[in-house]
Amino acid sequence: MVIKACTRCHRLMEEERCAICNIPSSKNWSGFLIIVDPENSDIAKELNISLPGEYALRVR
């Protein structure tokens, strides 16, 4: 199982394309962030994350 990240929204996934953005995902990512409650999370607001889930901090 290879975890990839969307190059636009940084959401982590196993698929080749992001289900949210419908663009290719990348194997080249670093940092791991879990957002549980994006409405009350200062970090989610800073990173413009509106959906709960697992995210990469940097994607290339």
PDB file of N, CA, C and O in Angstrom:
ATOM      1  N   MET A   1       0.849  -1.184   0.000  1.00  0.00           N
ATOM      2  CA  MET A   1       0.000   0.000   0.000  1.00  0.00           C
ATOM      3  C   MET A   1       0.892   1.243   0.000  1.00  0.00           C
ATOM      4  O   MET A   1       1.727   1.421   0.887  1.00  0.00           O
ATOM      5  N   VAL A   2       0.704   2.093  -1.001  1.00  0.00           N
ATOM      6  CA  VAL A   2       1.463   3.334  -1.119  1.00  0.00           C
ATOM      7  C   VAL A   2       0.516   4.495  -0.853  1.00  0.00           C
ATOM      8  O   VAL A   2      -0.509   4.640  -1.519  1.00  0.00           O
ATOM      9  N   ILE A   3       0.865   5.308   0.114  1.00  0.00           N
ATOM     10  CA  ILE A   3       0.055   6.484   0.427  1.00  0.00           C
ATOM     11  C   ILE A   3       0.536   7.641  -0.434  1.00  0.00           C
ATOM     12  O   ILE A   3       1.736   7.901  -0.533  1.00  0.00           O
ATOM     13  N   LYS A   4      -0.415   8.334  -1.058  1.00  0.00           N
ATOM     14  CA  LYS A   4      -0.117   9.471  -1.911  1.00  0.00           C
ATOM     15  C   LYS A   4      -0.870  10.683  -1.390  1.00  0.00           C
ATOM     16  O   LYS A   4      -1.778  10.556  -0.568  1.00  0.00           O
ATOM     17  N   ALA A   5      -0.491  11.853  -1.870  1.00  0.00           N
ATOM     18  CA  ALA A   5      -1.140  13.093  -1.449  1.00  0.00           C
ATOM     19  C   ALA A   5      -1.562  13.899  -2.672  1.00  0.00           C
ATOM     20  O   ALA A   5      -0.853  13.943  -3.677  1.00  0.00           O
ATOM     21  N   CYS A   6      -2.701  14.522  -2.572  1.00  0.00           N
ATOM     22  CA  CYS A   6      -3.187  15.405  -3.632  1.00  0.00           C
ATOM     23  C   CYS A   6      -2.270  16.620  -3.716  1.00  0.00           C
ATOM     24  O   CYS A   6      -1.908  17.202  -2.693  1.00  0.00           O
ATOM     25  N   THR A   7      -1.902  16.996  -4.920  1.00  0.00           N
ATOM     26  CA  THR A   7      -1.005  18.135  -5.079  1.00  0.00           C
ATOM     27  C   THR A   7      -1.709  19.480  -4.860  1.00  0.00           C
ATOM     28  O   THR A   7      -1.043  20.507  -4.723  1.00  0.00           O
ATOM     29  N   ARG A   8      -3.024  19.485  -4.826  1.00  0.00           N
ATOM     30  CA  ARG A   8      -3.759  20.725  -4.593  1.00  0.00           C
ATOM     31  C   ARG A   8      -4.231  20.839  -3.134  1.00  0.00           C
ATOM     32  O   ARG A   8      -3.902  21.812  -2.455  1.00  0.00           O
ATOM     33  N   CYS A   9      -5.001  19.851  -2.650  1.00  0.00           N
ATOM     34  CA  CYS A   9      -5.590  19.970  -1.303  1.00  0.00           C
ATOM     35  C   CYS A   9      -4.773  19.260  -0.222  1.00  0.00           C
ATOM     36  O   CYS A   9      -5.062  19.421   0.964  1.00  0.00           O
ATOM     37  N   HIS A  10      -3.754  18.475  -0.607  1.00  0.00           N
ATOM     38  CA  HIS A  10      -2.839  17.766   0.295  1.00  0.00           C
ATOM     39  C   HIS A  10      -3.479  16.610   1.047  1.00  0.00           C
ATOM     40  O   HIS A  10      -2.867  16.072   1.970  1.00  0.00           O
ATOM     41  N   ARG A  11      -4.675  16.218   0.686  1.00  0.00           N
ATOM     42  CA  ARG A  11      -5.348  15.089   1.338  1.00  0.00           C
ATOM     43  C   ARG A  11      -4.619  13.790   1.002  1.00  0.00           C
ATOM     44  O   ARG A  11      -4.230  13.581  -0.147  1.00  0.00           O
ATOM     45  N   LEU A  12      -4.429  12.915   1.994  1.00  0.00           N
ATOM     46  CA  LEU A  12      -3.748  11.644   1.795  1.00  0.00           C
ATOM     47  C   LEU A  12      -4.725  10.576   1.333  1.00  0.00           C
ATOM     48  O   LEU A  12      -5.874  10.538   1.771  1.00  0.00           O
ATOM     49  N   MET A  13      -4.244   9.687   0.419  1.00  0.00           N
ATOM     50  CA  MET A  13      -5.096   8.659  -0.170  1.00  0.00           C
ATOM     51  C   MET A  13      -4.237   7.557  -0.761  1.00  0.00           C
ATOM     52  O   MET A  13      -3.014   7.678  -0.826  1.00  0.00           O
ATOM     53  N   GLU A  14      -4.881   6.483  -1.191  1.00  0.00           N
ATOM     54  CA  GLU A  14      -4.197   5.400  -1.888  1.00  0.00           C
ATOM     55  C   GLU A  14      -4.431   5.487  -3.400  1.00  0.00           C
ATOM     56  O   GLU A  14      -3.696   4.861  -4.164  1.00  0.00           O
ATOM     57  N   GLU A  15      -5.411   6.228  -3.840  1.00  0.00           N
ATOM     58  CA  GLU A  15      -5.798   6.311  -5.239  1.00  0.00           C
ATOM     59  C   GLU A  15      -4.818   7.161  -6.048  1.00  0.00           C
ATOM     60  O   GLU A  15      -4.039   7.935  -5.491  1.00  0.00           O
ATOM     61  N   GLU A  16      -4.873   7.003  -7.359  1.00  0.00           N
ATOM     62  CA  GLU A  16      -4.027   7.765  -8.284  1.00  0.00           C
ATOM     63  C   GLU A  16      -4.526   9.203  -8.476  1.00  0.00           C
ATOM     64  O   GLU A  16      -3.743  10.097  -8.796  1.00  0.00           O
ATOM     65  N   ARG A  17      -5.839   9.421  -8.279  1.00  0.00           N
ATOM     66  CA  ARG A  17      -6.427  10.751  -8.431  1.00  0.00           C
ATOM     67  C   ARG A  17      -7.208  11.112  -7.174  1.00  0.00           C
ATOM     68  O   ARG A  17      -7.816  10.248  -6.542  1.00  0.00           O
ATOM     69  N   CYS A  18      -7.186  12.381  -6.820  1.00  0.00           N
ATOM     70  CA  CYS A  18      -7.909  12.869  -5.648  1.00  0.00           C
ATOM     71  C   CYS A  18      -9.415  12.830  -5.915  1.00  0.00           C
ATOM     72  O   CYS A  18      -9.880  13.294  -6.956  1.00  0.00           O
ATOM     73  N   ALA A  19     -10.168  12.274  -4.969  1.00  0.00           N
ATOM     74  CA  ALA A  19     -11.622  12.205  -5.096  1.00  0.00           C
ATOM     75  C   ALA A  19     -12.263  13.585  -4.964  1.00  0.00           C
ATOM     76  O   ALA A  19     -13.360  13.802  -5.478  1.00  0.00           O
ATOM     77  N   ILE A  20     -11.605  14.508  -4.295  1.00  0.00           N
ATOM     78  CA  ILE A  20     -12.144  15.854  -4.087  1.00  0.00           C
ATOM     79  C   ILE A  20     -11.806  16.771  -5.274  1.00  0.00           C
ATOM     80  O   ILE A  20     -12.694  17.420  -5.827  1.00  0.00           O
ATOM     81  N   CYS A  21     -10.526  16.822  -5.664  1.00  0.00           N
ATOM     82  CA  CYS A  21     -10.052  17.748  -6.703  1.00  0.00           C
ATOM     83  C   CYS A  21      -9.998  17.137  -8.097  1.00  0.00           C
ATOM     84  O   CYS A  21      -9.951  17.864  -9.089  1.00  0.00           O
ATOM     85  N   ASN A  22     -10.004  15.816  -8.181  1.00  0.00           N
ATOM     86  CA  ASN A  22      -9.910  15.081  -9.443  1.00  0.00           C
ATOM     87  C   ASN A  22      -8.637  15.418 -10.216  1.00  0.00           C
ATOM     88  O   ASN A  22      -8.666  15.557 -11.439  1.00  0.00           O
ATOM     89  N   ILE A  23      -7.514  15.550  -9.495  1.00  0.00           N
ATOM     90  CA  ILE A  23      -6.217  15.749 -10.129  1.00  0.00           C
ATOM     91  C   ILE A  23      -5.271  14.657  -9.638  1.00  0.00           C
ATOM     92  O   ILE A  23      -5.547  14.031  -8.614  1.00  0.00           O
ATOM     93  N   PRO A  24      -4.158  14.410 -10.341  1.00  0.00           N
ATOM     94  CA  PRO A  24      -3.240  13.334  -9.949  1.00  0.00           C
ATOM     95  C   PRO A  24      -2.643  13.553  -8.556  1.00  0.00           C
ATOM     96  O   PRO A  24      -2.433  14.683  -8.116  1.00  0.00           O
ATOM     97  N   SER A  25      -2.381  12.437  -7.886  1.00  0.00           N
ATOM     98  CA  SER A  25      -1.753  12.491  -6.574  1.00  0.00           C
ATOM     99  C   SER A  25      -0.260  12.232  -6.713  1.00  0.00           C
ATOM    100  O   SER A  25       0.195  11.745  -7.748  1.00  0.00           O
ATOM    101  N   SER A  26       0.501  12.555  -5.673  1.00  0.00           N
ATOM    102  CA  SER A  26       1.952  12.435  -5.697  1.00  0.00           C
ATOM    103  C   SER A  26       2.438  11.521  -4.579  1.00  0.00           C
ATOM    104  O   SER A  26       1.877  11.513  -3.483  1.00  0.00           O
ATOM    105  N   LYS A  27       3.482  10.755  -4.861  1.00  0.00           N
ATOM    106  CA  LYS A  27       4.128   9.929  -3.834  1.00  0.00           C
ATOM    107  C   LYS A  27       5.126  10.738  -3.025  1.00  0.00           C
ATOM    108  O   LYS A  27       5.591  10.282  -1.981  1.00  0.00           O
ATOM    109  N   ASN A  28       5.459  11.931  -3.494  1.00  0.00           N
ATOM    110  CA  ASN A  28       6.483  12.761  -2.877  1.00  0.00           C
ATOM    111  C   ASN A  28       5.846  13.782  -1.928  1.00  0.00           C
ATOM    112  O   ASN A  28       5.527  14.901  -2.328  1.00  0.00           O
ATOM    113  N   TRP A  29       5.668  13.382  -0.680  1.00  0.00           N
ATOM    114  CA  TRP A  29       5.064  14.254   0.322  1.00  0.00           C
ATOM    115  C   TRP A  29       5.773  14.065   1.653  1.00  0.00           C
ATOM    116  O   TRP A  29       6.474  13.073   1.856  1.00  0.00           O
ATOM    117  N   SER A  30       5.590  15.018   2.560  1.00  0.00           N
ATOM    118  CA  SER A  30       6.170  14.911   3.898  1.00  0.00           C
ATOM    119  C   SER A  30       5.261  15.598   4.910  1.00  0.00           C
ATOM    120  O   SER A  30       4.441  16.443   4.551  1.00  0.00           O
ATOM    121  N   GLY A  31       5.414  15.232   6.160  1.00  0.00           N
ATOM    122  CA  GLY A  31       4.591  15.780   7.227  1.00  0.00           C
ATOM    123  C   GLY A  31       3.227  15.125   7.253  1.00  0.00           C
ATOM    124  O   GLY A  31       2.674  14.795   6.204  1.00  0.00           O
ATOM    125  N   PHE A  32       2.684  14.935   8.436  1.00  0.00           N
ATOM    126  CA  PHE A  32       1.413  14.236   8.595  1.00  0.00           C
ATOM    127  C   PHE A  32       0.534  15.023   9.547  1.00  0.00           C
ATOM    128  O   PHE A  32       0.956  15.373  10.649  1.00  0.00           O
ATOM    129  N   LEU A  33      -0.682  15.301   9.123  1.00  0.00           N
ATOM    130  CA  LEU A  33      -1.608  16.106   9.908  1.00  0.00           C
ATOM    131  C   LEU A  33      -2.978  15.452   9.868  1.00  0.00           C
ATOM    132  O   LEU A  33      -3.467  15.099   8.794  1.00  0.00           O
ATOM    133  N   ILE A  34      -3.601  15.287  11.027  1.00  0.00           N
ATOM    134  CA  ILE A  34      -4.964  14.762  11.102  1.00  0.00           C
ATOM    135  C   ILE A  34      -5.878  15.887  11.567  1.00  0.00           C
ATOM    136  O   ILE A  34      -5.664  16.481  12.624  1.00  0.00           O
ATOM    137  N   ILE A  35      -6.890  16.170  10.771  1.00  0.00           N
ATOM    138  CA  ILE A  35      -7.886  17.192  11.113  1.00  0.00           C
ATOM    139  C   ILE A  35      -9.177  16.466  11.476  1.00  0.00           C
ATOM    140  O   ILE A  35      -9.745  15.748  10.653  1.00  0.00           O
ATOM    141  N   VAL A  36      -9.633  16.655  12.701  1.00  0.00           N
ATOM    142  CA  VAL A  36     -10.853  16.014  13.180  1.00  0.00           C
ATOM    143  C   VAL A  36     -12.038  16.980  13.071  1.00  0.00           C
ATOM    144  O   VAL A  36     -13.117  16.600  12.617  1.00  0.00           O
ATOM    145  N   ASP A  37     -11.828  18.215  13.486  1.00  0.00           N
ATOM    146  CA  ASP A  37     -12.899  19.210  13.496  1.00  0.00           C
ATOM    147  C   ASP A  37     -12.397  20.487  12.818  1.00  0.00           C
ATOM    148  O   ASP A  37     -11.926  21.397  13.499  1.00  0.00           O
ATOM    149  N   PRO A  38     -12.491  20.568  11.492  1.00  0.00           N
ATOM    150  CA  PRO A  38     -11.914  21.708  10.774  1.00  0.00           C
ATOM    151  C   PRO A  38     -12.522  23.063  11.135  1.00  0.00           C
ATOM    152  O   PRO A  38     -11.847  24.087  11.031  1.00  0.00           O
ATOM    153  N   GLU A  39     -13.776  23.083  11.555  1.00  0.00           N
ATOM    154  CA  GLU A  39     -14.418  24.359  11.893  1.00  0.00           C
ATOM    155  C   GLU A  39     -13.834  24.990  13.151  1.00  0.00           C
ATOM    156  O   GLU A  39     -13.850  26.213  13.289  1.00  0.00           O
ATOM    157  N   ASN A  40     -13.320  24.175  14.072  1.00  0.00           N
ATOM    158  CA  ASN A  40     -12.770  24.692  15.323  1.00  0.00           C
ATOM    159  C   ASN A  40     -11.250  24.567  15.396  1.00  0.00           C
ATOM    160  O   ASN A  40     -10.663  24.744  16.463  1.00  0.00           O
ATOM    161  N   SER A  41     -10.622  24.265  14.281  1.00  0.00           N
ATOM    162  CA  SER A  41      -9.170  24.082  14.248  1.00  0.00           C
ATOM    163  C   SER A  41      -8.485  25.299  13.636  1.00  0.00           C
ATOM    164  O   SER A  41      -8.762  25.660  12.492  1.00  0.00           O
ATOM    165  N   ASP A  42      -7.598  25.928  14.391  1.00  0.00           N
ATOM    166  CA  ASP A  42      -6.841  27.065  13.871  1.00  0.00           C
ATOM    167  C   ASP A  42      -5.901  26.625  12.751  1.00  0.00           C
ATOM    168  O   ASP A  42      -5.705  27.357  11.781  1.00  0.00           O
ATOM    169  N   ILE A  43      -5.326  25.442  12.882  1.00  0.00           N
ATOM    170  CA  ILE A  43      -4.419  24.927  11.850  1.00  0.00           C
ATOM    171  C   ILE A  43      -5.187  24.679  10.549  1.00  0.00           C
ATOM    172  O   ILE A  43      -4.702  25.023   9.471  1.00  0.00           O
ATOM    173  N   ALA A  44      -6.375  24.089  10.641  1.00  0.00           N
ATOM    174  CA  ALA A  44      -7.192  23.848   9.450  1.00  0.00           C
ATOM    175  C   ALA A  44      -7.556  25.166   8.764  1.00  0.00           C
ATOM    176  O   ALA A  44      -7.538  25.252   7.536  1.00  0.00           O
ATOM    177  N   LYS A  45      -7.881  26.174   9.539  1.00  0.00           N
ATOM    178  CA  LYS A  45      -8.211  27.480   8.958  1.00  0.00           C
ATOM    179  C   LYS A  45      -6.992  28.088   8.273  1.00  0.00           C
ATOM    180  O   LYS A  45      -7.111  28.658   7.189  1.00  0.00           O
ATOM    181  N   GLU A  46      -5.827  27.970   8.893  1.00  0.00           N
ATOM    182  CA  GLU A  46      -4.590  28.505   8.323  1.00  0.00           C
ATOM    183  C   GLU A  46      -4.241  27.823   7.001  1.00  0.00           C
ATOM    184  O   GLU A  46      -3.732  28.468   6.085  1.00  0.00           O
ATOM    185  N   LEU A  47      -4.513  26.520   6.900  1.00  0.00           N
ATOM    186  CA  LEU A  47      -4.194  25.743   5.705  1.00  0.00           C
ATOM    187  C   LEU A  47      -5.373  25.625   4.736  1.00  0.00           C
ATOM    188  O   LEU A  47      -5.274  24.919   3.732  1.00  0.00           O
ATOM    189  N   ASN A  48      -6.477  26.300   5.021  1.00  0.00           N
ATOM    190  CA  ASN A  48      -7.684  26.275   4.176  1.00  0.00           C
ATOM    191  C   ASN A  48      -8.237  24.865   4.003  1.00  0.00           C
ATOM    192  O   ASN A  48      -8.613  24.474   2.898  1.00  0.00           O
ATOM    193  N   ILE A  49      -8.286  24.106   5.088  1.00  0.00           N
ATOM    194  CA  ILE A  49      -8.837  22.752   5.082  1.00  0.00           C
ATOM    195  C   ILE A  49     -10.253  22.811   5.632  1.00  0.00           C
ATOM    196  O   ILE A  49     -10.476  23.301   6.739  1.00  0.00           O
ATOM    197  N   SER A  50     -11.214  22.309   4.855  1.00  0.00           N
ATOM    198  CA  SER A  50     -12.606  22.384   5.291  1.00  0.00           C
ATOM    199  C   SER A  50     -13.228  21.012   5.564  1.00  0.00           C
ATOM    200  O   SER A  50     -14.352  20.933   6.059  1.00  0.00           O
ATOM    201  N   LEU A  51     -12.505  19.929   5.247  1.00  0.00           N
ATOM    202  CA  LEU A  51     -13.019  18.579   5.465  1.00  0.00           C
ATOM    203  C   LEU A  51     -12.123  17.823   6.441  1.00  0.00           C
ATOM    204  O   LEU A  51     -10.901  17.946   6.369  1.00  0.00           O
ATOM    205  N   PRO A  52     -12.707  17.041   7.355  1.00  0.00           N
ATOM    206  CA  PRO A  52     -11.874  16.234   8.247  1.00  0.00           C
ATOM    207  C   PRO A  52     -11.143  15.154   7.460  1.00  0.00           C
ATOM    208  O   PRO A  52     -11.632  14.681   6.434  1.00  0.00           O
ATOM    209  N   GLY A  53      -9.972  14.770   7.947  1.00  0.00           N
ATOM    210  CA  GLY A  53      -9.212  13.720   7.277  1.00  0.00           C
ATOM    211  C   GLY A  53      -7.734  13.818   7.565  1.00  0.00           C
ATOM    212  O   GLY A  53      -7.304  14.568   8.442  1.00  0.00           O
ATOM    213  N   GLU A  54      -6.948  13.041   6.806  1.00  0.00           N
ATOM    214  CA  GLU A  54      -5.498  13.010   6.947  1.00  0.00           C
ATOM    215  C   GLU A  54      -4.876  13.811   5.811  1.00  0.00           C
ATOM    216  O   GLU A  54      -5.272  13.665   4.654  1.00  0.00           O
ATOM    217  N   TYR A  55      -3.903  14.657   6.140  1.00  0.00           N
ATOM    218  CA  TYR A  55      -3.293  15.556   5.170  1.00  0.00           C
ATOM    219  C   TYR A  55      -1.776  15.550   5.286  1.00  0.00           C
ATOM    220  O   TYR A  55      -1.219  15.274   6.348  1.00  0.00           O
ATOM    221  N   ALA A  56      -1.123  15.859   4.175  1.00  0.00           N
ATOM    222  CA  ALA A  56       0.320  16.060   4.134  1.00  0.00           C
ATOM    223  C   ALA A  56       0.602  17.540   4.333  1.00  0.00           C
ATOM    224  O   ALA A  56      -0.181  18.381   3.892  1.00  0.00           O
ATOM    225  N   LEU A  57       1.698  17.868   4.986  1.00  0.00           N
ATOM    226  CA  LEU A  57       2.056  19.268   5.157  1.00  0.00           C
ATOM    227  C   LEU A  57       2.744  19.827   3.914  1.00  0.00           C
ATOM    228  O   LEU A  57       2.572  21.000   3.582  1.00  0.00           O
ATOM    229  N   ARG A  58       3.523  18.989   3.226  1.00  0.00           N
ATOM    230  CA  ARG A  58       4.208  19.422   2.011  1.00  0.00           C
ATOM    231  C   ARG A  58       4.062  18.358   0.937  1.00  0.00           C
ATOM    232  O   ARG A  58       4.267  17.171   1.194  1.00  0.00           O
ATOM    233  N   VAL A  59       3.705  18.790  -0.272  1.00  0.00           N
ATOM    234  CA  VAL A  59       3.554  17.870  -1.412  1.00  0.00           C
ATOM    235  C   VAL A  59       4.323  18.460  -2.585  1.00  0.00           C
ATOM    236  O   VAL A  59       4.225  19.652  -2.877  1.00  0.00           O
ATOM    237  N   ARG A  60       5.090  17.602  -3.251  1.00  0.00           N
ATOM    238  CA  ARG A  60       5.835  18.052  -4.435  1.00  0.00           C
ATOM    239  C   ARG A  60       5.373  17.313  -5.654  1.00  0.00           C
ATOM    240  O   ARG A  60       5.880  17.552  -6.750  1.00  0.00           O
TER     241      ARG A  60
END
